[in-house]
């Protein structure tokens, strides 16, 4: 089965995306930004609103942080929802997807912001609704993205040994 999700890097020092990922469009996109401990989604969220996103859900592990940023960035044409959530938990990923789809519509981009940068997973090839199989694929790719943005010394010992 071909992979229909694409992952790409952004942020300082990241190489430009290659191949089909280059076609990523922010204008008109609904975006989820999940912030890990030690990361910041503020700059990424500001870039996305400036680039023409039509809706954004920001999730941060720290209570109140995403909500405050959402209040700052919310505007006509780009509603922004802020919630407290931890994308390291598959149930939280499912809840974020559900909340975003209910309030903003189908998700186009799912971003993870961590202490070592940002990663974006494009959902452009998925159907309007994520079934369990597609959600499992998203959770796996979000897990890979988390591994890329969390420094090795902050990963659990079993993950560092496998790296």
Beta strands, then each sheet from edge to edge (+ up, - down):
strand 1: 6-10
strand 2: 30-35
strand 3: 55-60
strand 4: 79-84
strand 5: 109-114
strand 6: 117-122
sheet 1: 1+ 6- 5+ 2+ 3+ 4+
end
